[in-house]
Amino acid sequence: VVGIKVSVYGATGYTGYELYRLLKSHPMVEEVILKGRRTGRLSDFFPTVFEDAEIVPFEEEDDSSVAFLALPHTVSMEHVPALIGAGKKVIDLSADYRFSDAKIYEACYGVSHRDPANLSRAVYGIPEFFTEDIKGSHLIGNPGCYPTSVLIPLLPLAHERLIDENFFVFVDSKSGISGAGRKARENLHFPELYDSFAAYGVWNHRHQPEMEHILSKVAGCNLRVRFVPHLVPMSRGILSTIYFRVKDEVKAMNLLVDFYEEARMISFVEKLPSTKDVRGTNNLLYTFRNEGKEFVVISVIDNLVRGASGQAVENMNVVMGYEESAGLPSLPLFP
Ligand SMILES: NC(=O)c1ccc[n+]([C@@H]2O[C@H](COP(=O)([O-])OP(=O)(O)OC[C@H]3O[C@@H](n4cnc5c(N)ncnc54)[C@H](OP(=O)(O)O)[C@@H]3O)[C@@H](O)[C@H]2O)c1
């Protein structure tokens, strides 16, 4: 079988590097073309890499069939129209193509959307849930890291209209620092973060409307989310604790246990999962506890893999008709 060529835009960042790491050992990928606004050898930016891979300018044409955009929001939509025009499949890790409605994007990100035509055709990329839509798609909005950890366990319940819309879905999440990207910032320095943690973005984080938008769309009614994220002093991982009320606890329990039975990278577990259980993998583990109709779901992912680059590779696998977990490590780093 002949492999394909893929390109990674934003190769100097965390998710760009993670894409390279995964795609380099993907059985169906023959070449990974790296692009950036800063160019040079990959080892100039990642001194631990003993390879001669080059990062070339965005403008340099290439014959890749899939383009991954690991760029900030607003930057992605500058590139997408030309890439779609060139016949490539595009997987965007930024928020630019996650909302089917430009108005919600604009309200949330405070900028106008410059590519509404493609936005209306983009598919939200949770591979195990929106599989059929993703198969036929040319443009995938790869989900945010926190929304991934929340939506995967909750979407089956939303779809069966089991989540009680008269109550909020409260989401309390903790993330490793790599979720904030590679760019240096004062409040992200080691002495300021280590041995301490705090909340941020209380009820106004941009992932709150993303969760509400997708959950409500799938449920066909208005589900309200209240979200509080925290940065904790570890490099990778997200743990989300999600509180909500259901309409029928027996149906909800059965769905939570059974829905992802066939999915290789999503597992319901009895124990309380920890971020270490999924480190370096595209796996999501979740559990739940309930008292009658009151439920709490706890989920864990690696923010750079399932929360970003790994899920993007899985989306490529679905689009290209490859095995869903191709190129994605199944065993976590341990300890
Ligand atoms: N980190 C996560 O856990 C995570 C999870 C899900 C989604 N995402 C999303 O994925 C995207 C990338 O995140 P990241 O964590 O990889 O960020 P990052 O480490 O800061 O990397 C950002 C990349 O974009 C490039 N870039 C920044 N501003 C640019 C501009 N104005 N024009 C062209 N290139 C520019 C950077 O190039 P330079 O090196 O030249 O600055 C770098 O290659 C973001 O949209 C983020 O929201 C991240």
The ligand as an ORCA input file, in Angstrom:
! r2SCAN-3c Opt
* xyz 0 1
  N      -2.060     22.850     23.833
  C      -3.167     22.140     23.879
  O      -3.354     21.307     24.770
  C      -4.245     22.335     22.842
  C      -5.346     21.464     22.878
  C      -6.364     21.613     21.930
  C      -6.275     22.618     20.985
  N      -5.211     23.457     20.979
  C      -5.184     24.489     19.942
  O      -4.178     24.149     18.990
  C      -3.601     25.331     18.455
  C      -2.093     25.292     18.698
  O      -1.870     25.225     20.104
  P      -0.435     24.927     20.741
  O      -0.677     24.588     22.151
  O       0.331     24.002     19.887
  O       0.192     26.411     20.696
  P       1.737     26.835     20.657
  O       2.574     25.802     21.314
  O       1.786     28.216     21.177
  O       2.083     26.855     19.085
  C       1.447     27.762     18.210
  C       2.002     27.615     16.801
  O       1.368     28.598     15.955
  C       2.366     29.491     15.434
  N       1.855     30.866     15.402
  C       1.500     31.628     16.470
  N       1.036     32.827     16.053
  C       1.121     32.824     14.699
  C       0.818     33.782     13.692
  N       0.300     34.982     13.995
  N       1.028     33.441     12.397
  C       1.523     32.233     12.084
  N       1.855     31.285     12.989
  C       1.646     31.572     14.288
  C       3.532     29.360     16.387
  O       4.688     29.753     15.688
  P       5.938     30.474     16.443
  O       6.743     29.351     17.039
  O       6.616     31.186     15.334
  O       5.342     31.382     17.483
  C       3.499     27.867     16.715
  O       4.025     27.097     15.657
  C      -4.291     26.514     19.158
  O      -5.345     26.990     18.366
  C      -4.821     25.867     20.435
  O      -5.948     26.541     20.950
  C      -4.189     23.334     21.876
*
